[in-house]
Amino acid sequence: MLMDADELAGMIRDIRKDIGHGDADIRIVDVVLDEKRDSLLIVAPDRSDKSAIIGKGGWVAGRLREKLGVGRVHVEAETDIIIRRHRVGLALERISELEGSFRVLKILEEVLKMRMEYPSGLEFLLELSRSGADGPEVAVALSGGVDSSFSLIAAVKLGLRPFALTVDPGTIILPGHIRRSLEELCSLLGVRHEYIGAELGDIQSGALDGRFHPCGRCSGLIESTVMDKIRNMEIDTVIFGDLLSTGYQSVNVDDGILRVNLPALFAASKQEVRSVASLHGVRSSMNFGCPLLGEVHRRHPHLRRYSIQRVLRETRAGVLEPG
C-alpha cells in the first residue's frame, strides 16, 4: 500500500469531521509504511500537528488504523526526531572520546548509528541476534521497573553478558510482585541475578515522619550500593535505566567503572521503552512509586508535590509522550 501525504491528510480531515472533532489544518512531513511490522509511521511538523492527527483520546488515529487496515498507526513530531538525533549525536561524540577504554563502547557506537537511521521506535533492537558468548560482561542495575527492565533486555540483544543486580531494602520498597516480575524476566532472558541487601531504615523512618521526600535519598543510596558491589567484582561496566541523562551525560567513567544510562543513551521516550519491555512480559504499574512512597503520600499529602515534580522533569525533558 502506497500512501501519499496529501491523500492521508485528507483522510484524517474526513475522520475528524465524522467524529465531531472539527476541521483542522493537517500537515504531514512524511509517511512510512513498515509492512514487516504492519505499522504506519506518520511524521508531523510539530507536536501540535501531531496532536491534531492523533485526536482527542486517540480517536482519530484509531479510526485511521481501522480504515487503512494496518496493525498500528504511530505519529511522531519532526521536532522530536530532530532533538532525538541531536542527543544521540552527542552520545556518539562522548563515546569517541572514550574509545578504546572499554570493550562495550564499540558495541554501543554501532547500535547508536542504527538509532540515528531509525529514530522512531526501538523495535530494531529486538531484531538483533548477537551472541553474548564472547561479549563483554556488564552489570545491570535492575529495580523491576520498566526502564531498568528495558536496559536488561537491550543488553542481551546487544550481545553483552549482563549480570543483573537488585538492591533489596525490604518489601516496603521492593514488594513481592516486583520481585517475581524481575525474577521471571531474568529467567526468560537467561541472565544471572543477585540481590544485594541494603539498610534504608533512616530514610524510611524520616520519610514516614514527614521530614523529607524519600525518592532522591533512596535512589542515591541504591546507586552507591550497586557501585560498591561492582568495585568488588571483575566487571568494568554498569548499566542503569536512567532516561534523563542524555547526550554527553549518558556515558561516564566513575573510579574506573563505565556507567551507561542506556535509555538516555538512545534518547528514548517512555513509550518506546514500554513498547520493548512489554514484548517481554514487563507490565507498567498503575501505581506511582513503591509502597513506601504511597504511605508517605497518605500520611503527608504536602509531599506529593515533590513526586509531581519528578514527573514534570520527564515531561520537560520530552521523555513523556504528549497527548
Residue pairs with C-beta under 8 A, 6 or more apart in sequence:
1 33
1 68
2 33
3 31
3 33
3 40
3 68
4 31
5 28
5 29
5 30
5 31
6 28
8 28
8 31
8 42
9 26
9 27
9 28
10 26
11 64
11 67
12 26
12 53
12 60
12 64
13 23
13 24
13 26
15 21
15 55
15 60
15 63
15 64
15 67
16 22
16 23
16 24
16 52
16 55
16 60
17 23
18 63
19 55
19 59
19 60
19 63
21 55
21 56
21 59
21 60
24 52
25 52
26 49
26 52
26 53
27 44
27 45
27 49
28 42
28 43
28 44
28 49
28 53
29 43
29 44
29 45
29 78
30 41
30 42
30 43
30 78
31 40
31 41
31 42
31 43
32 40
32 41
32 43
33 39
33 40
33 41
33 70
34 40
34 41
37 71
37 72
37 123
38 70
38 71
38 72
39 70
39 71
39 72
39 73
39 74
40 65
40 68
40 70
40 72
40 73
40 74
41 74
41 75
41 76
41 120
41 121
42 53
42 73
42 74
42 75
42 76
43 75
43 76
43 77
43 78
43 81
43 120
44 50
44 52
44 53
44 75
44 76
44 77
44 78
45 77
45 78
45 79
46 77
46 78
46 79
47 77
47 79
47 80
47 322
47 323
49 77
50 75
50 76
50 77
50 322
50 323
51 322
51 323
52 60
53 60
53 61
53 75
54 60
54 61
54 75
54 323
55 61
55 62
55 63
58 323
61 73
61 75
62 73
64 73
65 71
65 72
65 73
74 120
74 121
76 120
80 269
80 318
81 119
81 120
83 267
83 318
84 119
84 267
85 116
85 119
85 267
86 247
87 246
87 247
87 267
88 112
88 115
88 116
88 119
88 265
88 266
88 267
89 116
90 246
90 247
90 248
91 112
91 246
91 247
91 248
91 250
91 251
91 265
91 267
92 109
92 112
92 113
92 116
93 248
94 247
94 248
94 250
94 251
95 105
95 108
95 109
95 112
95 251
96 109
98 105
98 251
98 253
98 258
99 105
99 106
99 109
101 253
101 258
102 136
102 236
102 237
102 258
103 136
104 136
104 138
104 160
104 237
104 258
104 260
105 251
105 258
107 135
107 136
107 158
107 159
107 160
108 158
108 251
108 260
108 265
111 125
111 128
111 158
112 265
112 266
114 124
115 122
115 124
115 266
115 267
118 124
121 272
121 275
122 154
122 266
122 268
122 272
122 273
122 275
122 276
123 275
123 276
125 153
125 154
125 157
125 158
125 276
126 157
126 276
126 279
128 157
128 158
128 159
130 157
130 158
130 159
131 159
132 156
132 159
132 160
132 161
132 162
133 161
135 158
135 159
135 160
135 161
136 160
136 161
136 237
137 160
137 161
137 162
137 163
137 234
137 235
137 237
138 155
138 160
138 161
138 162
138 163
138 235
138 237
138 238
138 239
138 260
139 162
139 163
139 164
139 165
139 226
139 229
139 230
139 233
139 235
139 237
139 238
139 239
140 148
140 151
140 152
140 155
140 162
140 163
140 164
140 165
140 191
140 238
140 239
141 148
141 151
141 165
141 166
141 167
141 222
141 223
141 226
141 238
141 239
141 240
141 241
142 148
142 149
142 151
142 152
142 164
142 165
142 166
142 182
142 185
142 186
142 193
143 166
143 167
143 174
143 178
143 182
143 222
143 241
144 166
144 174
144 178
144 179
144 181
144 182
145 241
145 285
146 270
146 273
146 274
146 277
146 282
146 284
147 241
147 242
147 243
147 263
147 273
148 240
148 241
149 182
149 185
149 241
149 277
149 280
149 282
150 241
150 262
150 263
150 268
150 273
150 274
150 276
150 277
150 282
151 239
151 240
151 241
151 262
151 263
152 162
152 164
152 185
152 186
152 189
152 191
152 239
153 185
153 189
153 276
153 277
153 280
153 282
154 262
154 276
155 162
155 239
155 262
156 162
156 189
156 190
156 191
162 189
162 191
162 192
162 239
163 191
163 192
163 193
163 194
163 233
163 235
164 182
164 186
164 191
164 192
164 193
164 194
165 193
165 194
165 196
165 226
165 229
165 230
166 174
166 182
166 193
166 194
166 195
166 196
167 174
167 195
167 196
167 198
167 222
167 225
167 226
168 174
168 179
168 195
168 196
168 197
168 198
169 198
169 199
169 200
169 204
169 218
169 222
170 200
171 291
172 204
172 290
172 291
172 292
172 295
173 200
173 204
173 218
173 290
173 291
173 292
174 290
175 290
175 291
181 282
181 283
182 193
183 193
184 281
185 191
185 280
185 281
185 282
186 192
186 193
188 280
188 281
189 280
196 225
196 226
196 229
198 221
198 222
198 225
200 218
200 221
203 214
203 217
203 218
203 221
204 214
204 292
206 212
206 214
207 213
207 214
207 292
207 293
207 296
207 303
208 292
208 295
208 296
208 299
210 296
210 299
210 300
210 302
210 303
213 296
213 303
213 306
213 307
214 292
214 293
214 296
215 289
215 293
215 306
215 307
215 310
218 292
223 240
226 238
227 238
227 254
227 255
227 257
230 238
230 257
231 255
231 257
235 257
236 256
236 257
236 258
237 257
237 258
237 259
237 260
238 257
238 258
238 259
238 260
239 260
239 261
239 262
240 259
240 260
240 261
240 262
241 261
241 262
241 263
242 250
242 261
242 263
242 264
243 261
243 263
243 264
243 268
243 270
243 273
243 314
243 317
243 319
244 264
244 313
244 314
244 317
244 319
245 261
245 264
246 264
246 265
246 267
246 317
247 267
249 261
249 264
250 260
250 261
250 264
250 265
251 258
251 259
251 260
251 261
251 265
252 258
252 259
253 259
263 273
266 272
268 319
269 318
269 319
269 320
269 321
270 314
270 319
270 320
270 321
271 321
274 284
278 284
287 294
288 294
288 307
288 311
289 307
293 307
296 303
297 303
297 304
297 307
311 320
314 320
